[in-house]
Amino acid sequence: MSSLGVRVAAGDRERIQTFVESVFNPLHRAEQRRWARAYLWGLIHTPGKKTPRRMAEAGLLPAGAAHGLHQFINSSTWGWEPVRRALGRTIAAHRPAYAWTVADVLIPKQGEHSVGVHRRLDQATGRTVNCQRGVGLFLSTGSRCFPVDWSLVLDGAWDWDDLRRRRARIPDTETGRPVGAFVLGFAAGVTAAHPPLPTAPWVLNLTQRCDDASGVMAGLARRGLDFVCEVDSGQIVLVGRPSPRVITVGELMEEPHARQPHVLLRPTEHGISRAVRVNVYTGPVRLSQRGAAKDGVPRAYHILEQLSADGAQPSRYWVTSLMGRGVEEVLALAWSQALARRTVAVLREGFGVLDFEGRSFPGWHHHMTMVSAAYAYQQLYGAPGAVPAPATGLAAAGTDAAGYWADAGAKGLGA
């Protein structure tokens, strides 16, 4: 039993202590680290809703612990940024980094006082809901995706109402901004972290809830980061030199002599391979956004088009800087985005991402940091009592992302 009375089996005590020392070492006070361990344990093992009161009532924590857990999340002044960086490095030390990706989560709320709460359209259901909207940074390791960082969208009155912002303790530096700015903020944080976070391609879906796909790709290009970005058919690119023409990716891929066809074999959950038709533009393209260059040198990109199996759905398009990779490898990377969305579903079901009851900006970030740590601990150490990773997609296929596709045609984007 720990000094806080957390009931921990002997076999688990060493593992959780090692994890806490690795991830929560930035917390300088021993008391904060003890409460972090207790909150972490409560998130993993408390069934149902995971609030401080329920964690204490579940019998895993001592009587009266609810107040201490509430204070640790809502009143304690610990910084979440260094803890999240330590979490990213801990994950990378256990699993090879495969891709960085981003996904968002809508957190339904009643009332209007919880920080960031606003009426928003839930694209999954088509309904307008009263909710918070979090944008998460995920580190994909191939067959798993780990939440590492979070931002809270502050739109509506949360961007300008000074009284509301003071009550929620929102820093002056936190303002309303488009989703693309959050993505580039994540990229800046990863590249500037010291000690460094792992280097990996950025995999993004810029077709939903992002009104500046060109700006996001240009921002990644300026940092010299590789990426695989899904875009709309109307995404503008530049083709040819020295006088490039402006064209959309949809129009470009309709030119019959510009396409190189590939047939990829994708395993289904039942072990039967399904043919997927993919076209690759035979030449390089450039981004239309000014400043989309590293050290003044414009970068070249490839366009991929995945055709609908039955022609009933529109084609999907990706812009990628990975000029030397195989088509199957690029599309396997693209799957990291879907895996992040599945991970969000698991966080909602079993790790308390919906259960923060406080109203403050720091409290929200503290809780989301603990949710991320609880998920990482369960996945890295197989802690009992938690919801397992989704057994769909890559996991169900019994392979990691790098081996998800088999190319039955030519190899290489530049072939």
C-alpha positions as CSV (number, residue, x, y, z in Angstrom):
1,M,0.0,0.0,0.0
2,S,1.4,3.5,-0.9
3,S,1.6,6.4,1.5
4,L,-1.8,7.5,0.2
5,G,-3.3,4.2,0.9
6,V,-3.7,3.2,-2.8
7,R,-4.3,-0.6,-2.8
8,V,-1.7,-1.8,-5.3
9,A,-0.7,-5.4,-5.8
10,A,2.9,-6.2,-5.2
11,G,3.5,-7.1,-8.8
12,D,2.0,-3.7,-10.0
13,R,3.8,-1.5,-7.4
14,E,7.2,-1.5,-9.1
15,R,5.7,-1.0,-12.6
16,I,3.5,2.0,-11.7
17,Q,6.3,3.5,-9.6
18,T,8.7,3.3,-12.5
19,F,6.1,4.9,-14.8
20,V,5.3,7.7,-12.4
21,E,9.0,8.5,-11.9
22,S,9.5,8.6,-15.6
23,V,6.4,10.7,-16.6
24,F,5.8,12.8,-13.5
25,N,9.4,13.6,-12.6
26,P,8.8,17.2,-13.7
27,L,6.6,17.6,-10.7
28,H,9.0,18.9,-8.1
29,R,6.9,18.2,-5.0
30,A,6.7,14.6,-3.8
31,E,3.1,15.2,-2.6
32,Q,2.1,16.1,-6.2
33,R,3.7,12.9,-7.5
34,R,1.9,10.8,-4.9
35,W,-1.5,12.3,-5.9
36,A,-0.6,11.8,-9.6
37,R,-0.1,8.1,-8.9
38,A,-3.4,7.9,-7.0
39,Y,-5.3,9.7,-9.8
40,L,-3.7,7.5,-12.4
41,W,-4.6,4.4,-10.5
42,G,-8.2,5.6,-10.1
43,L,-8.6,6.4,-13.8
44,I,-7.5,2.9,-14.7
45,H,-9.4,0.9,-12.2
46,T,-12.6,2.8,-11.3
47,P,-15.5,1.4,-13.3
48,G,-18.0,3.8,-14.9
49,K,-17.6,7.5,-14.5
50,K,-14.2,8.5,-13.3
51,T,-14.6,11.5,-10.9
52,P,-12.6,12.1,-7.7
53,R,-15.7,11.1,-5.6
54,R,-16.2,7.8,-7.6
55,M,-12.5,7.0,-7.5
56,A,-12.6,7.3,-3.7
57,E,-15.9,5.4,-3.4
58,A,-14.6,2.5,-5.6
59,G,-12.6,1.3,-2.6
60,L,-9.2,1.7,-4.2
61,L,-8.4,4.8,-2.4
62,P,-8.6,5.8,1.3
63,A,-11.6,7.6,2.7
64,G,-11.4,11.3,2.2
65,A,-9.2,11.0,-0.9
66,A,-11.8,12.7,-3.1
67,H,-10.9,16.1,-1.8
68,G,-7.2,15.6,-2.4
69,L,-7.8,14.3,-5.9
70,H,-10.0,17.3,-6.7
71,Q,-7.4,19.7,-5.3
72,F,-4.6,18.0,-7.4
73,I,-6.5,18.5,-10.6
74,N,-8.3,21.9,-10.0
75,S,-6.2,23.8,-7.6
76,S,-2.6,22.6,-7.7
77,T,-0.3,24.7,-9.9
78,W,1.8,22.0,-11.6
79,G,2.7,22.5,-15.2
80,W,1.2,20.0,-17.7
81,E,3.5,20.8,-20.6
82,P,6.7,19.2,-19.2
83,V,4.7,16.2,-18.0
84,R,3.3,15.7,-21.5
85,R,6.8,15.9,-23.0
86,A,8.1,13.3,-20.5
87,L,5.1,11.1,-21.4
88,G,6.0,11.3,-25.1
89,R,9.6,10.4,-24.4
90,T,8.5,7.5,-22.2
91,I,6.2,6.1,-24.9
92,A,9.0,6.4,-27.5
93,A,11.4,4.6,-25.2
94,H,9.0,1.6,-25.1
95,R,7.6,1.6,-28.7
96,P,9.2,2.8,-32.0
97,A,7.7,6.1,-33.2
98,Y,5.8,5.7,-36.5
99,A,3.9,8.9,-37.1
100,W,2.5,12.0,-35.4
101,T,-1.2,12.7,-36.0
102,V,-4.0,14.8,-34.7
103,A,-7.6,14.1,-33.8
104,D,-10.3,16.0,-31.9
105,V,-12.9,15.0,-29.3
106,L,-16.2,16.6,-28.4
107,I,-17.0,16.5,-24.7
108,P,-20.8,17.0,-24.1
109,K,-21.5,19.4,-21.2
110,Q,-24.6,20.8,-19.5
111,G,-24.7,24.6,-18.8
112,E,-22.4,27.3,-20.0
113,H,-19.7,27.7,-17.3
114,S,-17.3,24.8,-18.0
115,V,-14.3,26.3,-19.8
116,G,-14.6,26.3,-23.5
117,V,-18.2,25.0,-23.6
118,H,-20.0,26.1,-26.8
119,R,-22.8,25.0,-29.2
120,R,-21.1,23.1,-31.9
121,L,-22.0,20.8,-34.8
122,D,-21.2,17.2,-34.2
123,Q,-20.3,16.0,-37.7
124,A,-20.7,12.4,-36.7
125,T,-24.3,12.8,-35.8
126,G,-25.3,16.0,-37.7
127,R,-26.6,17.4,-34.4
128,T,-25.7,20.6,-32.6
129,V,-24.5,19.8,-29.1
130,N,-23.3,21.8,-26.1
131,C,-19.8,20.7,-25.6
132,Q,-16.1,21.3,-25.2
133,R,-13.8,20.6,-28.1
134,G,-10.4,19.2,-27.5
135,V,-7.7,18.8,-30.2
136,G,-5.2,16.0,-29.4
137,L,-1.7,15.2,-30.6
138,F,-1.1,11.4,-30.9
139,L,2.1,9.4,-31.3
140,S,1.4,6.4,-33.5
141,T,3.7,3.4,-32.9
142,G,2.2,1.3,-35.8
143,S,-0.5,-0.7,-34.1
144,R,-1.2,1.7,-31.2
145,C,-1.8,5.4,-31.0
146,F,-1.0,7.3,-27.8
147,P,-2.4,10.8,-26.8
148,V,0.6,13.0,-25.9
149,D,-0.7,16.6,-26.0
150,W,-4.0,18.5,-25.9
151,S,-5.4,21.9,-26.8
152,L,-8.8,23.3,-25.9
153,V,-10.7,25.2,-28.6
154,L,-11.8,28.6,-27.3
155,D,-14.4,30.1,-29.6
156,G,-17.4,32.3,-29.1
157,A,-17.4,34.3,-25.9
158,W,-14.4,32.4,-24.5
159,D,-12.2,34.4,-26.9
160,W,-13.4,37.9,-25.8
161,D,-15.4,37.8,-22.6
162,D,-12.8,38.9,-20.0
163,L,-14.9,38.1,-17.0
164,R,-15.5,34.5,-18.2
165,R,-11.9,34.1,-19.1
166,R,-10.7,35.3,-15.6
167,R,-13.1,32.9,-13.8
168,A,-11.8,30.0,-15.9
169,R,-8.2,31.1,-15.4
170,I,-7.5,31.2,-19.1
171,P,-4.0,32.6,-19.8
172,D,-3.9,35.8,-22.0
173,T,-1.8,33.8,-24.5
174,E,-4.7,31.4,-25.1
175,T,-7.0,32.8,-27.8
176,G,-9.5,31.5,-30.3
177,R,-7.8,30.3,-33.4
178,P,-8.4,27.9,-36.3
179,V,-7.6,24.2,-36.0
180,G,-4.7,24.5,-38.3
181,A,-3.0,26.8,-35.8
182,F,-3.3,24.1,-33.2
183,V,-1.6,21.6,-35.5
184,L,1.3,23.9,-36.2
185,G,1.6,24.6,-32.5
186,F,1.9,20.9,-31.8
187,A,4.6,20.7,-34.5
188,A,6.5,23.6,-33.0
189,G,6.3,22.0,-29.6
190,V,7.6,18.6,-30.8
191,T,10.5,20.1,-32.8
192,A,11.6,22.4,-30.0
193,A,11.3,19.9,-27.2
194,H,14.5,19.4,-25.2
195,P,15.3,16.6,-24.5
196,P,14.0,15.9,-28.0
197,L,10.8,14.1,-28.8
198,P,11.0,11.4,-31.6
199,T,11.1,12.4,-35.3
200,A,8.4,10.9,-37.4
201,P,6.2,11.9,-40.4
202,W,3.0,14.0,-39.7
203,V,-0.2,12.3,-40.8
204,L,-3.2,14.6,-41.0
205,N,-6.7,14.6,-42.3
206,L,-7.2,18.2,-43.6
207,T,-10.6,17.6,-45.1
208,Q,-12.7,18.1,-42.0
209,R,-12.9,21.0,-39.6
210,C,-9.8,22.6,-41.1
211,D,-10.2,25.7,-43.3
212,D,-6.6,26.3,-44.2
213,A,-5.1,23.0,-45.5
214,S,-2.6,24.9,-47.6
215,G,-1.4,26.9,-44.6
216,V,-0.9,23.8,-42.5
217,M,1.1,22.0,-45.1
218,A,3.2,25.2,-45.7
219,G,3.9,25.5,-42.0
220,L,5.1,21.9,-41.9
221,A,7.2,22.5,-45.0
222,R,8.9,25.5,-43.4
223,R,10.0,23.3,-40.5
224,G,11.3,20.6,-42.9
225,L,8.8,18.0,-41.6
226,D,7.6,15.1,-43.7
227,F,3.9,14.6,-44.0
228,V,1.0,12.6,-45.5
229,C,-2.0,14.9,-45.6
230,E,-5.5,14.0,-46.8
231,V,-7.0,16.9,-48.7
232,D,-10.2,17.8,-50.6
233,S,-10.3,17.4,-54.4
234,G,-10.3,21.2,-54.6
235,Q,-6.9,21.5,-53.0
236,I,-4.7,23.7,-55.3
237,V,-1.2,22.7,-56.3
238,L,1.4,24.0,-58.8
239,V,2.5,21.8,-61.7
240,G,5.5,22.3,-64.0
241,R,8.4,24.7,-64.2
242,P,9.5,27.4,-64.9
243,S,5.9,28.7,-65.5
244,P,3.8,26.5,-63.3
245,R,0.1,26.1,-63.8
246,V,-2.4,26.2,-61.0
247,I,-4.7,23.2,-60.8
248,T,-6.7,21.3,-58.2
249,V,-5.7,17.8,-57.2
250,G,-9.0,16.5,-58.5
251,E,-8.5,18.0,-61.9
252,L,-4.9,16.9,-62.0
253,M,-5.8,13.2,-61.4
254,E,-8.4,13.4,-64.2
255,E,-5.7,13.9,-66.8
256,P,-5.3,10.3,-68.2
257,H,-1.6,10.4,-69.0
258,A,-0.7,11.8,-65.6
259,R,-1.7,8.8,-63.6
260,Q,0.4,5.8,-62.6
261,P,-2.0,3.0,-61.5
262,H,-1.3,0.7,-58.5
263,V,-3.3,-2.2,-57.1
264,L,-2.9,-2.7,-53.4
265,L,-4.0,-5.8,-51.5
266,R,-5.5,-4.9,-48.2
267,P,-6.3,-7.7,-45.7
268,T,-9.8,-7.5,-44.2
269,E,-10.8,-8.6,-40.7
270,H,-11.7,-12.0,-42.1
271,G,-8.3,-12.6,-43.6
272,I,-9.4,-12.1,-47.2
273,S,-7.4,-9.6,-49.3
274,R,-9.3,-6.9,-51.0
275,A,-8.0,-5.0,-54.0
276,V,-7.7,-1.3,-53.6
277,R,-7.0,0.9,-56.7
278,V,-4.6,3.8,-56.2
279,N,-3.4,6.4,-58.8
280,V,-0.2,8.3,-58.3
281,Y,0.6,11.5,-60.2
282,T,3.7,10.7,-62.2
283,G,5.5,14.0,-61.6
284,P,6.2,16.2,-58.6
285,V,3.9,19.1,-57.6
286,R,4.5,22.1,-55.4
287,L,2.3,23.9,-52.9
288,S,0.6,27.1,-53.8
289,Q,1.1,28.7,-50.4
290,R,3.9,31.3,-50.3
291,G,6.6,30.5,-47.9
292,A,6.1,26.8,-48.2
293,A,9.9,26.2,-48.4
294,K,12.7,25.2,-46.1
295,D,15.6,27.7,-46.1
296,G,14.1,29.3,-49.2
297,V,14.2,26.0,-51.3
298,P,10.7,24.9,-52.4
299,R,9.9,21.3,-51.7
300,A,8.3,18.9,-54.2
301,Y,5.4,16.6,-53.3
302,H,3.5,13.7,-54.7
303,I,-0.3,13.2,-55.1
304,L,-2.1,9.9,-54.4
305,E,-5.7,9.1,-55.3
306,Q,-7.5,6.2,-53.8
307,L,-10.5,5.2,-55.9
308,S,-13.8,4.1,-54.5
309,A,-14.2,0.3,-54.7
310,D,-17.7,0.5,-56.3
311,G,-17.5,4.1,-57.7
312,A,-20.3,5.2,-55.4
313,Q,-18.0,7.2,-53.1
314,P,-15.8,10.1,-54.1
315,S,-12.1,9.4,-54.5
316,R,-9.7,10.3,-51.6
317,Y,-6.5,12.4,-52.1
318,W,-3.3,12.8,-50.2
319,V,-0.4,15.2,-50.6
320,T,2.9,13.7,-49.3
321,S,6.5,14.8,-49.1
322,L,7.7,11.2,-48.8
323,M,9.0,11.0,-52.4
324,G,11.1,7.9,-52.0
325,R,8.6,5.7,-50.1
326,G,6.4,3.0,-51.6
327,V,2.8,3.6,-52.2
328,E,1.8,0.9,-49.7
329,E,4.0,2.5,-47.1
330,V,2.5,6.0,-47.6
331,L,-1.1,4.6,-47.3
332,A,-0.2,2.6,-44.3
333,L,1.0,5.8,-42.7
334,A,-2.3,7.4,-43.6
335,W,-4.1,4.8,-41.5
336,S,-2.6,6.4,-38.4
337,Q,-5.2,9.0,-38.6
338,A,-8.0,6.5,-38.4
339,L,-6.2,4.7,-35.6
340,A,-6.1,8.0,-33.6
341,R,-9.9,8.4,-34.0
342,R,-10.4,4.9,-32.7
343,T,-8.2,5.7,-29.8
344,V,-10.4,8.7,-29.0
345,A,-13.3,6.3,-28.8
346,V,-11.5,4.1,-26.3
347,L,-10.6,7.2,-24.2
348,R,-14.2,8.2,-24.1
349,E,-15.3,4.7,-23.1
350,G,-12.8,3.6,-20.5
351,F,-10.4,6.4,-19.4
352,G,-12.6,9.3,-18.2
353,V,-12.0,11.8,-21.0
354,L,-15.6,12.9,-20.6
355,D,-15.6,13.0,-16.9
356,F,-13.8,16.3,-15.9
357,E,-16.2,18.1,-13.5
358,G,-14.2,21.3,-12.9
359,R,-14.6,24.6,-14.8
360,S,-11.1,25.9,-15.1
361,F,-8.6,25.9,-18.0
362,P,-5.7,24.5,-15.9
363,G,-8.0,21.9,-14.4
364,W,-9.1,20.7,-17.9
365,H,-5.5,20.4,-19.0
366,H,-4.5,18.6,-15.7
367,H,-7.3,16.0,-16.2
368,M,-6.5,15.4,-19.9
369,T,-2.8,14.9,-19.0
370,M,-3.8,12.3,-16.5
371,V,-6.1,10.6,-19.0
372,S,-3.3,10.4,-21.5
373,A,-0.9,9.0,-18.9
374,A,-3.5,6.4,-17.7
375,Y,-4.0,5.2,-21.3
376,A,-0.3,5.0,-21.9
377,Y,0.3,3.0,-18.7
378,Q,-2.4,0.5,-19.5
379,Q,-1.1,0.0,-23.1
380,L,2.6,-0.2,-22.2
381,Y,2.2,-2.4,-19.1
382,G,-1.1,-4.2,-19.7
383,A,-2.7,-3.0,-16.4
384,P,-5.8,-5.0,-15.6
385,G,-9.2,-3.5,-15.3
386,A,-9.0,-1.1,-18.2
387,V,-10.7,-1.1,-21.6
388,P,-8.3,-2.7,-24.2
389,A,-7.2,-1.0,-27.4
390,P,-9.7,-1.3,-30.2
391,A,-9.6,-4.7,-31.9
392,T,-10.4,-3.3,-35.3
393,G,-8.5,-2.0,-38.2
394,L,-4.8,-2.8,-37.9
395,A,-5.0,-4.7,-34.7
396,A,-7.7,-7.0,-36.1
397,A,-5.6,-7.6,-39.2
398,G,-2.9,-9.0,-36.9
399,T,-0.2,-6.6,-38.3
400,D,1.3,-3.2,-37.8
401,A,0.7,-0.3,-40.0
402,A,3.9,-0.7,-42.0
403,G,2.7,-4.1,-43.2
404,Y,-0.9,-3.3,-43.7
405,W,-0.8,-3.0,-47.5
406,A,0.8,-5.2,-50.1
407,D,1.5,-3.6,-53.4
408,A,0.6,-5.8,-56.4
409,G,1.9,-3.2,-58.8
410,A,5.0,-1.0,-59.2
411,K,6.9,0.1,-56.1
412,G,7.9,3.7,-55.2
413,L,6.2,7.0,-55.7
414,G,8.9,8.2,-58.0
415,A,8.9,5.1,-60.2
